[in-house]
Amino acid sequence: MAIIEKAISVIFFRIFTIAIFTFAAGAAQAERIENEIAVFSALEKVTAIIQTIEIPINETVKFGVFEVTPRVCYSRSATERPQTTSFIEIDEVSTDETERKRIFTGWMFASSPGLHAVEHPVYDIWLTDCKRAASE
């Protein structure tokens, strides 16, 4: 009988340990907040003017020769460590608007603007924040 009781306690201990680790792993993940607006800073190097550009998700906004289209913009709650990311597509449009060339497709991280910022001889653009719609 002692062997059965010991086996049951070992099984219970293993199940309890797995449950604790599973709960801890789930609790450690920060909830991702999906936002409706991606916020960028854009630099026009000739005049050294920096603009803040707010672009709704899946809409395209023109900045200089760029057409910028954010596809998603994620952030975390105020109680979590900041992590703002956005998946972006940027096209360079010729001055006569006959040619379009995709110069960037990928993730941008607000916490590391130099990591995935778009650099151009005349224009730079980088993610700074994500926002909810103003009506909320």
HUHUJO-V700801 format. One record per helix or strand of 2 or more residues. SS is the DSSP state (H for helix, E for strand). FROM is the first residue (numbers start at 1). TO is the last residue. If there is no record, write none. Layout:
[[SS	FROM	TO] [SS	FROM	TO]]
//
This chain:
[[H	2	28] [E	32	34] [E	37	44] [E	49	56] [E	60	63] [E	66	76] [E	85	93] [E	100	109] [H	110	112] [E	118	119] [E	123	131]]
//
